[in-house]
């Protein structure tokens, strides 16, 4: 079993081993009943002492992740399974390099009636018919699109359209400075695989986007989480941390942040850019939600202030028009972009040309008017959800209303029992995102994320009423 250990980390080796295995267990990479390597064999493969591994296993057992039995070994806890009889049992001992994979679990709720767990927009609000019609016409009239590899950097017409859109929002970038990716997730992955290696220091907001944490963990990065307040990431805290461990990269989702909904102030954005200049590092600015404001536009992107190429800016369009098309753009300056294009060419030989051409006319001609209507619809759902929370949330549960985006971030009185609440809610056909997956696992989170835009308004209202009743019973039971 491969675990990337950082000898210079502020975390002890037992803590690194324990946290990595805990993340593999909670994300399903190590399944219930699976036997872990012996203390001797894991110590040998990791080149650490047996005492170090024993401490890690003790910590895992104390938190209920594993069960250890003298003479039999240690096993992943809960619902032990019989050894596979299909012939695939050899795979259990086949090493991989995945330290965690929480993101794929976030989508695995096919049977729930009220899916509050995923930050997405209900299909009724999306322009799917129009984009689908465009795609159908392209297939009939230009079938050669399906026989062509797209430009590694992305379709030139679409990049020009996206360039115009970004310039309207303060990001002065030409089409030549943009790369099309299969969603922002691919953009994050390309930056990480290009610029982040084992032991490199990556700073993130606490909490942060699960998919980004998965990616940076997969690169063996030393992730350090910076607390937030109502103006976003605490730059004063970040500055002190950087004095001790200079950053290779800073990842931020500064506008209607996922999961907290907080928006970074313009002052903090300026200070963050100044910090990146002083340490000669990159900022990855992930911006899927800035078009989804409810009352007034948010502050301009950090990229709009960037004159020296420190910011890699990512803007998802598929998130708000057609998630299945997987279309986003990455804007970067200098040779940072050329290196990312090289990484993308090795990754997928270019994003699907048909998808790019299918969304192009809509983004070019109708996106702005559509976004205005979408903002009104989402604001209505957020206000409905806020009203229900005010009326029915149990004492001790708190939240802040976002000024845009898709999510509500609730704080419960205690972290204990959230796993039980999650399991019970799923039995009732309700899903939510536990806050634990938005951190790297140092300590349990008291938060949960609810998305109010994934269902029809009627379904959302019904589901939220049912969930708040369940939450009241759960907290009243003292679990």
C-alpha positions as CSV (number, residue, x, y, z in Angstrom):
1,X,0.0,0.0,0.0
2,X,1.5,3.3,-1.1
3,X,1.2,6.3,1.2
4,X,3.1,9.5,0.4
5,X,4.9,10.6,3.6
6,X,6.3,14.1,3.9
7,X,9.2,13.9,6.4
8,X,9.4,17.7,6.7
9,X,5.7,18.0,7.4
10,X,4.4,19.6,10.6
11,X,2.3,16.5,11.0
12,X,3.8,13.4,12.6
13,X,4.4,10.3,10.5
14,X,1.7,8.3,12.5
15,X,-0.8,11.2,11.9
16,X,0.0,11.2,8.2
17,X,-0.5,7.5,7.9
18,X,-3.7,7.5,10.0
19,X,-5.3,10.4,8.1
20,X,-4.5,8.9,4.7
21,X,-6.0,5.6,5.7
22,X,-9.0,7.2,7.3
23,X,-9.7,9.2,4.1
24,X,-9.3,6.0,2.0
25,X,-11.8,4.3,4.3
26,X,-14.4,7.1,4.3
27,X,-14.3,7.5,0.6
28,X,-14.7,3.8,-0.1
29,X,-11.3,3.0,-1.5
30,X,-10.8,0.6,1.4
31,X,-14.1,-1.3,1.8
32,X,-15.7,-2.7,5.0
33,X,-14.1,-6.0,6.0
34,X,-10.9,-5.5,4.0
35,X,-7.8,-6.6,5.8
36,X,-5.1,-3.9,6.2
37,X,-1.4,-4.7,5.8
38,X,0.3,-6.1,8.9
39,X,2.2,-3.6,11.0
40,X,5.5,-5.2,9.9
41,X,4.8,-5.2,6.2
42,X,3.4,-1.6,6.1
43,X,6.4,-0.4,8.2
44,X,8.7,-2.1,5.7
45,X,7.0,-0.7,2.6
46,X,6.9,2.9,4.1
47,X,10.4,2.7,5.6
48,X,9.2,3.6,9.0
49,X,9.4,1.9,12.4
50,X,6.7,-0.6,13.5
51,X,6.0,1.7,16.4
52,X,5.0,4.4,13.9
53,X,2.5,2.1,12.2
54,X,1.2,0.8,15.5
55,X,0.4,4.3,16.6
56,X,-1.4,5.0,13.4
57,X,-3.5,1.9,13.7
58,X,-4.3,2.7,17.3
59,X,-5.5,6.1,16.2
60,X,-7.7,4.6,13.5
61,X,-9.1,2.0,15.9
62,X,-9.9,4.7,18.5
63,X,-11.9,6.6,15.9
64,X,-13.8,3.5,14.9
65,X,-12.3,3.2,11.4
66,X,-10.7,-0.2,11.9
67,X,-11.0,-3.3,14.2
68,X,-7.8,-5.1,15.3
69,X,-7.7,-8.6,16.7
70,X,-4.6,-10.2,18.2
71,X,-3.3,-12.9,15.9
72,X,-5.8,-12.0,13.1
73,X,-4.9,-8.5,12.0
74,X,-6.6,-5.2,11.4
75,X,-9.7,-4.9,9.3
76,X,-11.8,-2.0,8.0
77,X,-14.7,-1.6,10.4
78,X,-18.5,-2.0,9.8
79,X,-20.2,-4.8,7.9
80,X,-17.3,-7.2,7.4
81,X,-17.6,-8.9,4.1
82,X,-16.6,-12.4,3.2
83,X,-13.5,-12.8,1.0
84,X,-14.4,-12.5,-2.7
85,X,-14.9,-15.8,-4.5
86,X,-14.9,-14.2,-8.0
87,X,-11.2,-14.4,-8.5
88,X,-10.6,-10.7,-7.9
89,X,-9.4,-11.1,-4.4
90,X,-5.8,-10.5,-5.5
91,X,-6.6,-6.9,-6.3
92,X,-6.9,-6.1,-2.6
93,X,-3.1,-6.1,-2.3
94,X,-2.5,-4.2,-5.5
95,X,-1.0,-0.8,-4.7
96,X,-2.5,2.4,-5.9
97,X,-1.6,6.0,-5.4
98,X,-5.0,7.4,-4.3
99,X,-4.8,8.8,-0.8
100,X,-8.5,9.8,-0.9
101,X,-11.5,10.0,-3.3
102,X,-14.3,11.8,-1.6
103,X,-15.7,13.4,-4.7
104,X,-16.9,10.2,-6.4
105,X,-18.9,9.4,-3.3
106,X,-20.7,12.8,-3.5
107,X,-22.5,11.7,-6.7
108,X,-23.4,8.2,-5.4
109,X,-27.0,8.8,-4.2
110,X,-29.0,7.5,-7.1
111,X,-31.9,6.2,-4.9
112,X,-32.5,9.3,-2.8
113,X,-35.7,11.4,-3.4
114,X,-34.3,14.7,-2.1
115,X,-30.7,15.2,-3.3
116,X,-29.4,18.1,-1.2
117,X,-25.8,16.8,-1.5
118,X,-24.7,17.9,-4.9
119,X,-24.1,21.6,-5.9
120,X,-26.0,21.6,-9.2
121,X,-29.0,23.3,-10.9
122,X,-32.2,21.5,-11.6
123,X,-32.7,20.6,-15.3
124,X,-35.9,22.7,-15.5
125,X,-33.8,25.8,-15.1
126,X,-31.2,24.9,-17.7
127,X,-31.3,25.7,-21.4
128,X,-31.0,22.0,-22.3
129,X,-33.6,22.0,-25.1
130,X,-31.8,24.8,-27.0
131,X,-28.3,23.3,-26.5
132,X,-29.6,19.9,-27.4
133,X,-31.2,21.2,-30.6
134,X,-27.9,22.8,-31.6
135,X,-26.1,19.6,-30.9
136,X,-28.6,17.6,-33.0
137,X,-28.2,20.0,-35.9
138,X,-24.5,19.8,-35.7
139,X,-24.6,16.0,-35.8
140,X,-26.8,16.1,-38.9
141,X,-25.2,18.9,-40.8
142,X,-21.5,18.6,-39.7
143,X,-21.0,14.9,-38.7
144,X,-17.3,15.5,-39.5
145,X,-17.0,17.1,-36.0
146,X,-17.3,13.7,-34.5
147,X,-14.3,12.5,-36.7
148,X,-12.0,15.4,-35.7
149,X,-9.7,15.9,-32.7
150,X,-10.2,19.3,-31.3
151,X,-7.4,21.8,-30.9
152,X,-5.6,21.0,-27.7
153,X,-6.1,24.5,-26.5
154,X,-9.8,24.5,-27.5
155,X,-12.0,25.7,-30.4
156,X,-10.8,29.1,-31.5
157,X,-14.3,30.5,-31.9
158,X,-15.4,29.4,-28.4
159,X,-12.2,30.8,-26.9
160,X,-13.0,34.2,-28.6
161,X,-16.5,34.1,-27.2
162,X,-15.2,33.3,-23.7
163,X,-12.6,36.0,-24.0
164,X,-15.3,38.6,-24.7
165,X,-17.3,37.4,-21.7
166,X,-14.3,37.5,-19.4
167,X,-13.3,41.0,-20.6
168,X,-16.8,42.2,-19.7
169,X,-16.2,41.0,-16.1
170,X,-12.8,42.7,-15.8
171,X,-10.4,39.9,-16.9
172,X,-8.4,41.3,-19.8
173,X,-7.5,38.2,-21.7
174,X,-7.3,37.4,-25.4
175,X,-8.5,34.1,-26.9
176,X,-4.8,33.1,-27.1
177,X,-4.6,33.3,-23.3
178,X,-7.5,30.8,-22.8
179,X,-7.6,27.0,-22.8
180,X,-10.9,25.0,-22.9
181,X,-11.1,22.2,-20.3
182,X,-13.6,19.5,-19.5
183,X,-15.0,21.4,-16.6
184,X,-13.0,23.2,-13.9
185,X,-12.2,19.9,-12.3
186,X,-9.9,19.1,-15.2
187,X,-8.3,22.5,-14.9
188,X,-7.5,22.0,-11.2
189,X,-6.1,18.5,-12.0
190,X,-3.9,19.9,-14.9
191,X,-2.5,22.7,-12.6
192,X,-1.7,20.1,-9.9
193,X,-0.1,17.6,-12.1
194,X,2.0,20.3,-13.8
195,X,3.1,22.3,-10.9
196,X,2.6,20.4,-7.6
197,X,4.7,17.5,-6.4
198,X,5.1,15.5,-3.2
199,X,5.8,17.7,-0.2
200,X,4.9,21.0,-2.0
201,X,2.9,23.3,0.2
202,X,-0.6,24.1,-1.1
203,X,-2.8,26.5,0.9
204,X,-6.6,26.2,0.8
205,X,-9.6,27.8,2.5
206,X,-11.1,25.9,5.5
207,X,-13.5,24.5,4.4
208,X,-12.7,23.9,0.8
209,X,-14.0,22.2,-2.4
210,X,-13.8,18.4,-2.0
211,X,-12.7,17.9,-5.6
212,X,-9.7,20.2,-5.2
213,X,-8.7,18.5,-1.9
214,X,-8.8,15.1,-3.7
215,X,-6.6,16.4,-6.5
216,X,-3.9,17.9,-4.3
217,X,-3.9,14.9,-1.9
218,X,-3.3,12.8,-5.0
219,X,-0.2,14.7,-5.8
220,X,1.2,14.2,-2.3
221,X,1.0,17.9,-1.4
222,X,1.3,19.2,2.1
223,X,-2.2,20.9,2.3
224,X,-2.6,23.6,4.9
225,X,-6.1,25.0,5.5
226,X,-6.6,28.6,6.3
227,X,-9.6,29.7,8.4
228,X,-12.2,32.0,7.0
229,X,-14.4,34.8,8.3
230,X,-17.2,36.8,6.6
231,X,-14.6,38.4,4.3
232,X,-13.2,35.1,3.1
233,X,-9.8,33.6,3.7
234,X,-7.9,35.1,6.6
235,X,-4.9,36.7,4.9
236,X,-3.3,37.6,8.2
237,X,-3.2,34.0,9.2
238,X,-2.1,32.9,5.8
239,X,0.8,35.4,5.9
240,X,2.1,34.0,9.2
241,X,1.8,30.4,7.9
242,X,3.7,31.3,4.7
243,X,6.5,32.7,6.8
244,X,7.0,29.1,8.1
245,X,6.1,27.2,5.0
246,X,6.4,29.2,1.7
247,X,3.6,28.3,-0.7
248,X,3.9,26.5,-4.0
249,X,0.3,27.3,-4.8
250,X,-2.8,28.9,-3.2
251,X,-6.2,27.5,-4.2
252,X,-9.2,29.7,-3.6
253,X,-12.9,29.8,-4.5
254,X,-13.4,33.4,-3.6
255,X,-16.9,34.1,-4.8
256,X,-19.9,32.4,-3.1
257,X,-17.4,29.9,-1.9
258,X,-18.2,26.2,-2.1
259,X,-19.2,25.0,0.5
260,X,-19.5,28.0,2.8
261,X,-21.1,30.6,0.4
262,X,-18.7,33.3,1.7
263,X,-17.4,36.0,-0.7
264,X,-13.9,37.3,-0.4
265,X,-13.7,41.1,-0.1
266,X,-11.8,43.2,-2.6
267,X,-9.3,44.2,0.0
268,X,-8.5,40.5,0.8
269,X,-8.2,39.8,-3.0
270,X,-5.7,42.5,-3.3
271,X,-3.7,41.3,-0.3
272,X,-3.8,37.7,-1.5
273,X,-2.3,38.8,-4.9
274,X,0.4,40.8,-3.1
275,X,1.3,37.7,-1.1
276,X,1.6,35.6,-4.2
277,X,3.9,38.2,-5.7
278,X,6.1,38.2,-2.7
279,X,6.4,34.4,-2.7
280,X,6.5,34.1,-6.5
281,X,3.8,31.5,-6.4
282,X,0.5,30.7,-8.2
283,X,-3.0,31.4,-7.2
284,X,-5.6,29.1,-8.6
285,X,-8.9,31.1,-8.7
286,X,-11.8,28.7,-9.1
287,X,-14.9,30.7,-10.2
288,X,-18.0,28.7,-11.0
289,X,-20.6,30.9,-9.3
290,X,-19.8,34.6,-9.8
291,X,-22.6,35.0,-12.4
292,X,-25.1,33.7,-9.8
293,X,-25.4,36.7,-7.6
294,X,-28.7,37.6,-6.0
295,X,-28.6,41.4,-5.5
296,X,-25.4,43.0,-6.7
297,X,-22.4,41.8,-8.6
298,X,-19.5,40.4,-6.5
299,X,-16.1,42.0,-6.4
300,X,-14.1,41.5,-9.6
301,X,-12.0,38.4,-10.0
302,X,-8.5,38.3,-8.5
303,X,-7.3,37.7,-12.1
304,X,-8.6,41.2,-13.0
305,X,-5.9,42.6,-10.7
306,X,-3.1,40.4,-11.9
307,X,-0.4,42.0,-14.1
308,X,2.4,39.5,-13.7
309,X,0.7,36.1,-14.4
310,X,0.4,34.9,-10.8
311,X,-3.3,33.9,-11.2
312,X,-4.6,30.9,-13.1
313,X,-8.3,31.7,-13.5
314,X,-11.0,29.0,-14.0
315,X,-14.5,29.7,-15.2
316,X,-17.0,26.9,-15.5
317,X,-19.8,27.4,-18.0
318,X,-21.2,23.9,-18.0
319,X,-22.1,24.3,-14.3
320,X,-24.8,26.9,-15.2
321,X,-25.9,25.8,-18.6
322,X,-25.3,22.1,-19.2
323,X,-23.2,20.1,-16.7
324,X,-23.0,17.1,-19.0
325,X,-21.2,19.1,-21.7
326,X,-18.2,19.7,-19.4
327,X,-17.1,23.0,-20.6
328,X,-14.9,25.5,-18.7
329,X,-12.1,27.9,-19.6
330,X,-8.7,28.4,-18.0
331,X,-7.1,31.8,-18.4
332,X,-3.4,32.2,-17.6
333,X,-0.4,34.3,-18.8
334,X,3.1,33.7,-19.9
335,X,4.4,30.1,-20.3
336,X,2.2,28.9,-17.5
337,X,-0.6,28.4,-20.1
338,X,1.7,26.7,-22.6
339,X,2.7,24.2,-19.9
340,X,-0.9,23.5,-19.0
341,X,-1.8,23.0,-22.7
342,X,1.0,20.5,-22.9
343,X,-0.3,18.7,-19.9
344,X,-3.8,18.6,-21.4
345,X,-2.6,17.2,-24.7
346,X,-1.2,14.2,-22.7
347,X,-4.4,13.9,-20.7
348,X,-7.1,13.8,-23.3
349,X,-6.0,15.0,-26.7
350,X,-8.3,17.9,-26.5
351,X,-11.9,18.4,-25.2
352,X,-14.7,17.1,-27.4
353,X,-15.2,19.4,-30.4
354,X,-18.9,18.6,-30.7
355,X,-19.6,19.8,-27.1
356,X,-17.7,23.0,-27.6
357,X,-19.6,23.9,-30.8
358,X,-22.9,22.9,-29.2
359,X,-22.6,25.5,-26.4
360,X,-20.9,28.2,-28.5
361,X,-24.0,29.9,-29.9
362,X,-25.8,30.1,-26.6
363,X,-22.8,31.5,-24.7
364,X,-22.3,34.0,-27.5
365,X,-25.8,35.3,-27.9
366,X,-28.0,34.4,-24.9
367,X,-25.9,33.7,-21.9
368,X,-26.2,37.2,-20.2
369,X,-30.0,37.3,-20.5
370,X,-30.3,33.7,-19.3
371,X,-28.0,34.4,-16.3
372,X,-30.3,37.2,-15.2
373,X,-33.3,35.0,-15.2
374,X,-31.4,32.2,-13.5
375,X,-30.3,34.5,-10.7
376,X,-33.9,35.4,-10.0
377,X,-35.0,31.8,-9.9
378,X,-32.2,30.8,-7.6
379,X,-32.7,33.7,-5.3
380,X,-36.4,32.7,-4.9
381,X,-35.3,29.1,-3.9
382,X,-32.7,30.4,-1.5
383,X,-35.3,32.6,0.2
384,X,-37.7,29.8,0.4
385,X,-35.1,27.6,2.0
386,X,-34.1,30.4,4.4
387,X,-37.7,30.9,5.5
388,X,-38.0,27.2,6.3
389,X,-34.8,27.2,8.3
390,X,-35.9,30.2,10.3
391,X,-39.2,28.5,11.1
392,X,-38.2,24.9,11.6
393,X,-34.4,24.6,12.4
394,X,-33.8,23.3,15.9
395,X,-32.1,25.5,18.5
396,X,-28.3,25.5,18.2
397,X,-28.3,25.2,14.4
398,X,-26.8,28.3,12.7
399,X,-26.2,29.5,9.2
400,X,-25.4,32.6,7.1
401,X,-27.4,33.5,4.1
402,X,-25.3,33.6,0.9
403,X,-25.4,36.5,-1.6
404,X,-25.3,34.0,-4.5
405,X,-24.4,30.5,-5.5
406,X,-26.1,27.3,-4.8
407,X,-25.5,26.2,-1.2
408,X,-26.4,26.7,2.5
409,X,-23.7,25.9,5.0
410,X,-25.2,24.8,8.4
411,X,-23.4,24.6,11.7
412,X,-24.7,22.0,14.1
413,X,-24.1,22.1,17.9
414,X,-21.6,19.3,17.7
415,X,-19.8,17.1,15.2
416,X,-20.7,13.9,17.1
417,X,-23.6,12.1,15.5
418,X,-23.4,13.6,12.0
419,X,-22.4,10.3,10.5
420,X,-25.5,8.8,12.1
421,X,-27.7,11.6,10.9
422,X,-26.3,11.1,7.4
423,X,-27.1,7.4,7.5
424,X,-30.6,8.0,8.9
425,X,-31.4,10.7,6.3
426,X,-30.3,8.4,3.5
427,X,-32.8,5.8,4.8
428,X,-35.5,8.5,4.6
429,X,-34.5,9.3,1.0
430,X,-32.6,12.5,1.8
431,X,-29.0,13.3,1.1
432,X,-26.7,16.1,2.3
433,X,-22.9,16.7,2.2
434,X,-21.1,16.2,5.5
435,X,-18.7,18.9,6.3
436,X,-15.9,16.4,7.0
437,X,-15.2,15.9,3.2
438,X,-14.4,19.6,2.8
439,X,-11.4,19.3,5.1
440,X,-8.4,16.9,5.0
441,X,-9.5,15.0,8.1
442,X,-7.6,16.7,11.0
443,X,-10.7,17.0,13.1
444,X,-14.5,16.3,12.8
445,X,-16.6,19.1,11.3
446,X,-19.8,20.4,12.8
447,X,-21.1,21.5,9.4
448,X,-23.3,20.2,6.7
449,X,-23.9,21.6,3.2
450,X,-27.4,21.7,1.6
451,X,-27.9,22.7,-2.0
452,X,-31.3,24.4,-2.6
453,X,-31.1,24.3,-6.5
454,X,-30.9,20.7,-7.4
455,X,-34.7,20.0,-7.2
456,X,-37.9,21.7,-8.2
457,X,-38.9,24.3,-5.7
458,X,-41.8,22.1,-4.5
459,X,-39.5,19.1,-4.0
460,X,-36.9,21.3,-2.3
461,X,-39.5,22.6,0.1
462,X,-40.9,19.2,0.9
463,X,-37.4,17.7,1.3
464,X,-36.2,20.5,3.5
465,X,-39.2,20.3,5.8
466,X,-38.7,16.5,6.2
467,X,-35.0,16.9,6.8
468,X,-35.4,19.6,9.5
469,X,-37.9,17.4,11.3
470,X,-35.4,14.6,11.2
471,X,-32.6,17.0,12.4
472,X,-34.8,18.1,15.3
473,X,-35.4,14.5,16.3
474,X,-31.8,13.6,15.9
475,X,-30.5,16.5,18.1
476,X,-33.3,15.9,20.6
477,X,-32.1,12.3,21.0
478,X,-28.7,13.5,22.0
479,X,-26.9,11.4,19.4
